[in-house]
């Protein structure tokens, strides 16, 4: 019989062998590169991105109008996240900020839009009653209006264009001095007209031109048939007061004139001849505003440097404008425009910064300011690039990526070499319906990608579509977080993460249009 000591030794040895074997079977095998990629991709969570949108649209950031203290606080919040993940600064003087001049206006409560409606008393004597229009549903103060009140006759001036070289002048034959002008945005021709004449009209489509032309002709105020939607993208002229108005106001101004708005505009477009006239209607427009000519804007720029000594000079840029409209006079939160895009950019930044797969090429995250103020932040960047534009392989820009379950991109067909990476990443990971058209910017710049496109940088703008909204949300108080699809945000961020990893480590990349 073995001794007690021998039994103890045998039991101990058996236990050691058993534990060792168990430890060996439980030890995981090293992750493959594909498994590392998938693990990092799945670290991007819809809950986190939803939280970012909630934070960006909060009262404390005040609608994120570039130049305001609230916008600056929002920029600081973004910077703190980037810094915490180890994303390096890419702005001026070792900071995350690229600074540029940015005058802005604040709009306060107290605005009014009132029409004097002619009536007859019971005795047949003429008189008027005042019709007050409803804020946001029927009018919104102009984003660069001055403070003041104007009561005057309304003169319809078509598109507000004076173009002698085109033989066209909406102000010919009408006197607008001291009056309120009613005009439409854009021009009688649109991009893609069969005769190809639109480029000659393009300079006259800018909001700034239209306002300044009205001032040059002596007008004191303007009701702009634009929505009504909020928009701080215009000129400021001291003493000039204006509103953006909708169909109800326009219809009331035309009522009783013997003309209809639809027929009048159709005739202008058909014949390319003005149909301006004094309406005989008197309106009062009033705004309370404050101009800040000393305003300063910023782009927030973060960088994840490439690891390859040669390829690190090549840049992949993710773009999303950080700003919105501020308050006009109520808060315009800008959830899908463009807090959702910022959230996606942040999700990609964190995943790439923490990914065990390091990229050979450099990735730049550019959260633009002043997109809503004449697309000024991206314009300034292209004029003062922090990274050479000829080394920037592509700008992957985003506008409203939270509005549906399908993903689209302007530029998908223009840059097939780039798009192949997107399709491969989609087939490999998120499996969304994706597609898009050509990159075309024939009219005034409406997105940050326009300036990069015109500078020769391959530029695409991604968004989401497919959901019906219960009411209009563009540039008004209703663009709130309740309507966004956070699962789409997650999938788009994961899609970008996978595609960027492939692009960042590809042997050779060239997305530029071949002439």
C-alpha positions in Angstrom: 0.0 0.0 0.0 1.4 3.4 -0.8 2.1 5.7 2.1 0.0 8.7 2.9 2.8 10.9 1.8 3.0 9.1 -1.6 -0.8 9.5 -2.0 -0.6 13.2 -1.4 2.1 13.6 -3.9 0.2 11.6 -6.5 -3.0 13.7 -5.9 -1.1 16.9 -6.1 0.6 15.9 -9.3 -2.8 14.9 -10.8 -4.3 18.3 -9.8 -1.3 20.1 -11.3 -1.6 18.3 -14.6 -5.4 18.9 -14.7 -5.2 22.6 -14.0 -2.4 23.0 -16.4 -4.3 21.2 -19.1 -7.4 23.3 -18.4 -5.4 26.5 -18.6 -3.9 25.4 -21.9 -7.4 24.7 -23.4 -8.8 28.0 -22.1 -6.0 30.2 -23.4 -7.4 32.0 -26.5 -5.5 31.9 -29.7 -4.0 35.2 -31.0 -6.6 37.2 -32.9 -6.2 37.4 -36.6 -6.1 40.8 -38.3 -9.7 40.3 -39.4 -10.8 39.5 -35.9 -9.0 42.6 -34.6 -10.7 44.7 -37.2 -14.2 43.3 -36.3 -13.6 43.7 -32.6 -12.6 47.4 -33.1 -15.5 48.0 -35.4 -18.0 46.6 -32.9 -16.7 49.0 -30.3 -18.7 51.7 -32.2 -22.1 51.6 -30.5 -25.3 53.3 -31.4 -25.9 54.2 -27.7 -22.7 56.2 -27.6 -23.4 58.1 -30.9 -27.0 58.9 -29.7 -25.5 60.4 -26.5 -23.2 62.6 -28.6 -26.2 63.9 -30.6 -28.1 64.5 -27.4 -25.1 66.5 -26.0 -24.6 68.5 -29.2 -28.3 69.5 -29.4 -28.5 70.5 -25.7 -29.5 74.0 -24.5 -26.0 74.7 -23.2 -24.6 74.7 -26.7 -27.3 77.0 -27.9 -27.7 75.8 -31.4 -24.0 76.0 -32.2 -23.9 79.3 -34.2 -20.3 79.8 -35.1 -18.7 82.7 -33.3 -20.8 82.5 -30.1 -19.7 81.4 -26.7 -22.0 78.3 -27.0 -20.3 77.2 -30.2 -16.9 77.6 -28.6 -18.0 75.6 -25.6 -19.2 72.9 -28.0 -15.8 72.9 -29.8 -14.1 72.5 -26.4 -16.2 69.5 -25.7 -15.2 67.9 -29.0 -11.6 68.7 -28.3 -11.7 67.1 -24.9 -13.0 63.8 -26.5 -10.3 63.8 -29.2 -7.6 64.5 -26.7 -8.8 61.8 -24.4 -8.5 59.2 -27.2 -5.0 60.4 -28.1 -6.1 62.0 -31.4 -3.5 64.7 -32.0 -4.1 68.4 -32.7 -4.1 69.6 -36.3 -5.0 73.2 -36.0 -3.0 76.4 -35.6 0.1 76.6 -33.4 -0.2 73.1 -31.9 -3.9 73.5 -31.0 -7.0 71.7 -32.3 -8.4 75.0 -33.7 -8.1 76.7 -37.0 -9.2 80.3 -36.5 -10.8 82.6 -39.1 -12.8 85.9 -39.2 -16.5 85.3 -38.8 -19.0 88.2 -38.2 -22.3 86.9 -36.9 -25.7 88.2 -35.7 -27.9 87.2 -32.7 -31.6 87.3 -33.2 -33.8 87.8 -30.1 -37.6 87.5 -29.4 -39.8 90.4 -30.4 -39.9 90.0 -34.2 -43.2 90.6 -36.0 -44.6 90.1 -39.5 -47.9 92.0 -40.0 -50.0 92.7 -43.0 -52.5 95.6 -43.3 -55.6 93.9 -44.7 -58.1 96.3 -46.4 -61.7 96.0 -45.1 -64.9 98.0 -45.3 -66.9 99.0 -42.3 -70.6 98.4 -42.0 -71.2 101.8 -43.6 -69.0 100.9 -46.5 -66.1 103.1 -45.4 -62.6 101.7 -46.1 -60.3 100.6 -43.3 -57.7 98.0 -42.4 -57.2 95.2 -39.9 -53.8 93.8 -39.0 -53.0 90.2 -39.7 -50.2 88.9 -37.6 -48.2 85.9 -39.0 -47.1 83.0 -36.9 -43.4 82.6 -36.0 -41.8 79.7 -37.8 -45.0 78.4 -39.5 -45.3 81.6 -41.6 -42.2 83.6 -41.0 -38.7 83.4 -39.4 -36.4 86.4 -38.9 -33.5 86.8 -41.3 -30.3 85.4 -39.8 -28.3 88.6 -40.5 -31.1 91.1 -40.1 -30.5 94.4 -38.3 -32.7 95.6 -35.5 -35.6 97.8 -36.5 -39.1 98.2 -37.7 -40.3 99.0 -41.2 -43.8 99.8 -42.3 -44.1 100.2 -46.1 -45.7 99.1 -49.3 -44.6 95.7 -50.6 -43.1 95.6 -54.1 -42.7 92.2 -55.8 -39.3 92.1 -57.6 -39.2 88.6 -59.0 -35.8 87.2 -58.2 -34.2 90.5 -57.2 -31.7 90.4 -60.1 -30.2 93.2 -62.1 -28.1 91.7 -64.9 -27.5 94.1 -67.8 -25.4 91.7 -69.7 -28.4 89.3 -69.7 -30.9 92.0 -70.6 -32.7 91.3 -67.4 -33.6 93.7 -64.5 -36.2 92.9 -61.9 -36.0 96.5 -60.6 -36.7 98.1 -64.0 -40.0 100.1 -63.9 -40.6 99.9 -60.2 -39.7 102.2 -57.4 -38.6 100.4 -54.2 -37.1 103.3 -52.3 -38.2 103.1 -48.7 -40.3 100.0 -49.6 -40.3 96.4 -48.6 -39.4 94.0 -51.5 -40.7 90.5 -51.9 -38.5 88.2 -53.9 -37.7 84.6 -54.6 -34.4 82.8 -54.1 -32.4 81.3 -57.0 -32.9 82.5 -60.6 -35.3 81.9 -63.5 -33.0 79.2 -64.8 -31.7 76.2 -62.9 -28.5 74.1 -63.3 -29.0 71.7 -66.2 -31.2 73.9 -68.3 -31.1 72.7 -72.0 -29.5 75.8 -73.3 -26.7 75.6 -70.8 -27.1 79.3 -69.8 -27.2 78.8 -66.1 -23.6 79.6 -65.4 -24.2 83.2 -66.5 -27.0 83.4 -63.9 -25.1 81.7 -61.1 -23.6 84.9 -59.6 -27.1 86.2 -59.1 -28.3 83.2 -57.1 -26.4 84.1 -53.9 -28.5 85.4 -51.0 -25.9 88.0 -50.3 -26.2 89.4 -53.8 -30.0 89.7 -53.6 -29.9 91.5 -50.3 -27.2 93.9 -51.3 -29.0 94.6 -54.6 -32.2 95.4 -52.7 -30.2 97.9 -50.5 -28.6 99.4 -53.6 -32.0 100.2 -55.0 -33.1 101.9 -51.8 -35.3 99.2 -50.2 -35.6 99.3 -46.4 -36.8 95.8 -45.9 -37.3 92.4 -47.5 -39.6 89.5 -47.2 -37.8 86.6 -48.8 -39.9 83.7 -50.1 -37.6 81.1 -48.6 -39.4 78.4 -46.6 -39.8 79.9 -44.1 -36.5 78.4 -42.9 -33.8 79.9 -40.7 -30.6 80.9 -42.5 -27.7 83.1 -41.2 -26.1 82.9 -44.7 -26.5 86.5 -45.9 -25.0 89.9 -45.9 -25.5 92.4 -43.1 -26.5 96.0 -44.0 -27.1 98.5 -41.2 -30.8 99.5 -41.0 -32.0 96.7 -43.3 -34.7 94.4 -41.8 -35.9 91.2 -43.4 -37.8 88.0 -42.8 -38.0 84.7 -44.5 -41.6 84.0 -45.3 -43.7 81.1 -46.6 -46.6 80.5 -49.0 -49.3 82.0 -46.7 -47.6 85.4 -46.6 -46.9 85.4 -50.4 -50.5 84.4 -51.2 -51.9 87.2 -49.0 -49.6 89.8 -50.7 -50.8 88.7 -54.1 -54.5 88.5 -53.1 -56.6 91.1 -54.8 -53.9 92.3 -57.2 -55.4 90.5 -60.2 -52.3 88.2 -60.4 -51.3 84.9 -58.8 -47.9 84.1 -57.6 -47.7 80.8 -59.5 -48.7 82.3 -62.8 -46.4 85.3 -62.4 -43.3 83.2 -61.6 -44.2 80.7 -64.4 -44.2 83.6 -66.9 -40.8 84.9 -65.7 -39.3 81.5 -66.2 -40.9 80.9 -69.6 -40.0 84.3 -71.1 -37.0 85.3 -69.0 -38.7 88.7 -68.6 -39.4 90.4 -65.2 -42.9 90.7 -63.9 -42.3 93.1 -61.1 -45.1 95.3 -59.7 -46.2 97.4 -56.7 -48.7 95.3 -54.8 -50.4 98.1 -52.9 -50.2 96.0 -49.8 -48.6 97.5 -46.7 -46.7 95.4 -44.2 -44.8 95.9 -41.0 -41.7 93.8 -40.4 -39.8 94.1 -37.1 -36.7 92.3 -35.7 -34.6 92.6 -32.6 -31.0 91.6 -33.3 -27.4 92.3 -32.4 -24.5 92.4 -34.8 -21.0 91.1 -33.9 -18.6 92.2 -36.6 -15.7 91.2 -34.5 -16.8 87.5 -34.5 -14.3 84.7 -34.9 -14.9 81.2 -36.2 -13.0 77.9 -35.8 -12.6 74.6 -37.4 -11.8 71.8 -35.0 -9.1 69.5 -36.5 -7.8 66.3 -35.1 -5.1 64.0 -36.6 -4.2 60.3 -36.3 -0.7 60.3 -38.0 0.2 57.5 -40.3 2.8 54.9 -39.3 4.6 54.6 -42.7 7.5 57.0 -43.2 6.4 57.7 -46.8 2.7 57.1 -46.9 2.0 59.1 -43.8 2.2 62.2 -46.0 -1.0 61.1 -47.7 -4.2 62.2 -46.0 -7.7 60.8 -45.7 -10.1 63.4 -44.4 -13.4 62.9 -42.5 -15.5 66.1 -42.6 -18.7 67.2 -40.8 -19.8 70.7 -39.9 -20.0 71.3 -36.2 -22.2 74.4 -36.4 -25.9 75.1 -36.8 -28.1 78.2 -36.7 -28.1 79.1 -33.0 -31.4 80.8 -32.0 -33.8 82.7 -34.3 -35.2 83.4 -31.7 -36.0 80.0 -30.3 -33.4 77.2 -30.2 -32.7 75.5 -33.5 -31.1 72.2 -32.2 -29.8 70.9 -35.6 -30.0 67.2 -34.6 -29.7 65.7 -38.1 -28.1 68.9 -39.5 -25.5 68.2 -38.5 -25.0 66.8 -35.0 -25.5 63.3 -36.4 -22.5 63.7 -38.7 -20.3 65.0 -35.9 -21.4 61.9 -33.8 -20.4 59.6 -36.7 -17.0 61.4 -37.0 -16.4 61.1 -33.3 -17.2 57.4 -33.4 -14.8 56.7 -36.2 -12.1 58.8 -34.5 -12.3 56.9 -31.2 -12.3 53.5 -33.0 -9.3 54.3 -35.2 -7.4 55.8 -32.3 -7.8 52.7 -30.2 -7.6 50.1 -33.0 -4.7 47.6 -32.8 -4.4 47.9 -36.6 -2.4 51.1 -37.2 -2.8 52.8 -40.5 0.1 53.7 -42.8 -1.6 56.8 -44.0 -2.7 59.9 -42.0 -6.4 60.4 -41.1 -7.6 63.9 -40.4 -11.0 64.8 -38.7 -12.2 68.2 -39.7 -15.2 69.5 -37.8 -16.0 72.6 -39.8 -17.4 75.9 -38.5 -19.6 78.3 -40.4 -21.0 75.9 -42.9 -24.4 77.6 -42.2 -22.7 81.0 -42.6 -21.8 80.9 -46.3 -19.8 77.6 -46.0 -17.0 79.8 -44.7 -15.0 77.3 -42.6 -14.3 74.9 -45.3 -13.6 77.7 -47.7 -11.0 79.1 -45.3 -9.4 75.7 -44.9 -9.0 75.2 -48.6 -7.4 78.6 -48.8 -5.2 77.9 -45.8 -4.9 74.1 -45.7 -3.3 72.5 -42.7 -2.3 69.5 -44.9 -1.4 69.8 -48.6 -4.5 69.5 -50.7 -2.5 67.7 -53.4 -1.7 65.0 -50.8 -5.3 64.8 -49.6 -6.6 61.6 -51.2 -10.3 62.2 -50.4 -12.7 64.2 -48.3 -15.4 62.0 -46.9 -18.0 64.6 -45.8 -21.3 64.1 -44.1 -24.6 65.9 -44.1 -27.7 64.6 -42.3 -26.7 60.9 -41.9 -29.4 60.2 -39.3 -32.6 60.5 -41.4 -33.2 57.0 -42.7 -32.1 53.4 -43.1 -30.4 53.8 -46.5 -27.0 55.4 -47.2 -26.3 57.6 -50.2 -23.4 59.7 -51.3 -23.0 62.4 -53.9 -19.8 61.5 -55.8 -20.3 57.7 -55.6 -20.2 57.5 -59.5 -17.6 60.2 -59.9 -15.0 58.3 -57.9 -15.4 54.6 -58.6 -12.0 53.7 -57.2 -12.9 55.1 -53.9 -16.5 53.7 -54.0 -15.1 50.2 -54.5 -13.7 50.4 -50.9 -17.1 51.5 -49.6 -18.9 48.7 -51.4 -16.3 46.1 -50.1 -16.7 47.4 -46.6 -20.4 47.3 -46.8 -20.5 43.7 -48.1 -18.0 42.7 -45.4 -19.6 44.4 -42.4 -22.8 46.5 -42.2 -24.9 45.3 -45.2 -26.9 48.5 -45.8 -28.5 49.7 -49.0 -26.0 52.1 -50.3 -25.6 54.1 -53.5 -25.3 57.6 -55.0 -24.8 59.8 -58.0 -22.3 62.2 -59.5 -20.4 64.9 -57.6 -21.8 68.1 -59.1 -21.6 71.6 -57.7 -22.7 73.9 -60.5 -24.6 76.4 -58.3 -23.5 78.3 -55.1 -21.7 76.2 -52.5 -24.2 74.5 -50.2 -21.9 71.9 -48.6 -18.3 71.9 -47.3 -17.4 69.3 -50.0 -17.9 71.9 -52.7 -14.8 73.9 -51.9 -12.6 70.8 -51.8 -14.1 69.6 -55.1 -13.3 72.9 -56.8 -9.8 72.7 -55.3 -9.3 69.3 -57.1 -9.7 67.1 -54.0 -12.0 64.0 -54.5 -15.0 64.9 -52.4 -18.1 63.0 -51.5 -21.0 63.9 -49.1 -22.7 61.0 -47.3 -26.2 61.2 -45.9 -29.1 58.9 -45.0 -32.6 58.7 -46.5 -35.7 56.5 -46.4 -37.7 57.7 -43.5 -40.8 59.9 -43.8 -40.8 62.7 -41.3 -44.1 63.9 -39.8 -43.3 67.6 -40.4 -40.6 69.7 -42.1 -37.4 69.7 -40.1 -34.9 71.7 -42.3 -33.5 74.7 -40.5 -36.3 75.0 -37.9 -37.0 74.1 -34.3 -38.2 70.6 -35.1 -34.9 69.1 -36.2 -34.7 67.2 -32.9 -33.1 64.0 -31.7 -36.4 62.1 -31.5 -36.4 61.7 -35.3 -32.9 60.3 -35.9 -32.0 56.7 -36.6 -29.0 55.9 -34.3 -28.6 52.5 -35.8 -27.8 54.1 -39.1 -25.2 56.3 -37.4 -23.6 53.2 -36.0 -23.5 51.4 -39.3 -22.2 54.4 -41.2 -19.4 54.8 -38.6 -18.6 51.1 -38.8 -18.6 51.3 -42.6 -16.2 54.2 -42.6 -13.9 52.5 -40.0 -13.6 49.4 -42.1 -13.1 51.3 -45.4 -10.6 53.7 -43.9 -8.6 50.8 -42.5 -8.4 49.3 -46.0 -7.6 52.6 -47.7 -5.1 53.6 -45.0 -3.1 50.4 -45.6 -3.6 49.9 -49.3 -0.4 49.6 -51.4 -1.4 52.4 -53.7 -4.4 54.8 -53.8 -5.5 57.3 -56.4 -9.1 58.6 -56.4 -8.6 61.6 -58.6 -10.7 62.1 -61.7 -8.8 61.0 -64.8 -9.0 63.7 -67.5 
